Amino acid sequence: IKFTGLDKNKRQINKAKELYKLPNLDFKIGDASSEIFEEESLDAVINSYVLHEIYSGQRYNERIVTETLATHFKALKKNGVMFICDYARPP
């Protein structure tokens, strides 16, 4: 299994590269709400505490979160899996 960590902050990516040196792990600088990966190129997507950052960073715009998830689903291969761990949406 190969993992790719993604963050739009270059400093965070550099820190992760220093801390986590594994042969099956690489890192990319990029915005998770953008089309970073080609369509049907990933076996799985793990959204771990990312969606609330996108939501609040875009002035609480639900449409951006929906578009981000659509982009992530497009990147999944047929029968790919998405894991989401995040905070609950406020009422």
VMD Tcl script that draws the C-alpha trace (Angstrom):
set ca {
  {0.00 0.00 0.00}
  {1.27 3.42 -0.94}
  {0.15 6.52 0.99}
  {0.30 10.16 -0.06}
  {-0.07 12.91 2.53}
  {-1.46 16.20 1.30}
  {-1.30 19.69 2.77}
  {-1.33 23.14 1.24}
  {1.23 24.37 3.77}
  {4.76 23.75 2.46}
  {6.20 24.03 5.98}
  {3.89 21.26 7.23}
  {4.86 19.03 4.31}
  {8.56 19.56 4.99}
  {8.04 18.78 8.67}
  {6.15 15.60 7.80}
  {8.91 14.52 5.42}
  {11.44 14.87 8.24}
  {9.32 13.01 10.80}
  {7.88 10.20 8.67}
  {10.39 8.50 6.40}
  {8.78 5.34 5.06}
  {9.29 3.72 1.66}
  {5.54 3.64 0.94}
  {4.85 7.25 1.99}
  {5.20 10.45 0.05}
  {3.82 13.95 0.41}
  {2.32 16.55 -1.93}
  {1.75 20.23 -1.49}
  {-1.76 21.09 -2.56}
  {-5.27 22.10 -1.60}
  {-7.55 19.17 -0.78}
  {-10.46 20.97 -2.42}
  {-8.62 21.02 -5.78}
  {-8.22 18.29 -8.36}
  {-4.79 17.09 -7.24}
  {-5.13 13.46 -8.33}
  {-6.20 12.06 -11.69}
  {-9.66 10.57 -12.06}
  {-9.93 6.93 -10.98}
  {-6.33 6.85 -9.76}
  {-6.77 6.12 -6.04}
  {-7.83 2.98 -4.19}
  {-8.86 4.95 -1.12}
  {-9.18 8.50 0.21}
  {-8.85 9.26 3.90}
  {-10.34 12.59 4.93}
  {-9.14 13.00 8.48}
  {-10.24 16.30 10.02}
  {-9.99 18.08 6.68}
  {-13.56 18.87 5.68}
  {-14.21 21.21 8.60}
  {-11.06 23.14 7.65}
  {-12.34 23.54 4.10}
  {-15.79 24.51 5.39}
  {-14.55 27.17 7.80}
  {-11.78 28.35 5.46}
  {-14.38 29.09 2.78}
  {-16.60 31.15 5.10}
  {-18.84 28.21 6.01}
  {-19.78 27.43 2.44}
  {-21.41 23.98 2.25}
  {-21.18 23.98 -1.55}
  {-17.36 23.91 -1.38}
  {-17.46 20.84 0.89}
  {-19.88 19.11 -1.50}
  {-17.65 19.95 -4.48}
  {-14.57 18.75 -2.59}
  {-16.20 15.40 -1.84}
  {-17.27 15.07 -5.48}
  {-13.66 15.70 -6.54}
  {-12.43 13.06 -4.11}
  {-14.98 10.52 -5.33}
  {-13.88 11.17 -8.94}
  {-10.30 10.33 -7.94}
  {-11.36 6.92 -6.61}
  {-11.03 3.81 -8.72}
  {-14.10 1.67 -9.29}
  {-14.97 0.08 -5.92}
  {-12.63 2.53 -4.17}
  {-13.30 3.46 -0.55}
  {-13.52 6.81 1.21}
  {-13.00 7.14 4.94}
  {-14.19 10.32 6.65}
  {-13.34 11.30 10.21}
  {-14.36 14.82 11.15}
  {-16.38 16.97 13.50}
  {-20.16 16.95 13.34}
  {-21.80 19.79 11.48}
  {-23.20 22.39 13.86}
  {-27.00 22.85 13.91}
}
mol new
graphics top color blue
foreach p $ca { graphics top sphere $p radius 0.5 }
foreach p [lrange $ca 0 end-1] q [lrange $ca 1 end] { graphics top cylinder $p $q radius 0.2 }
display resetview
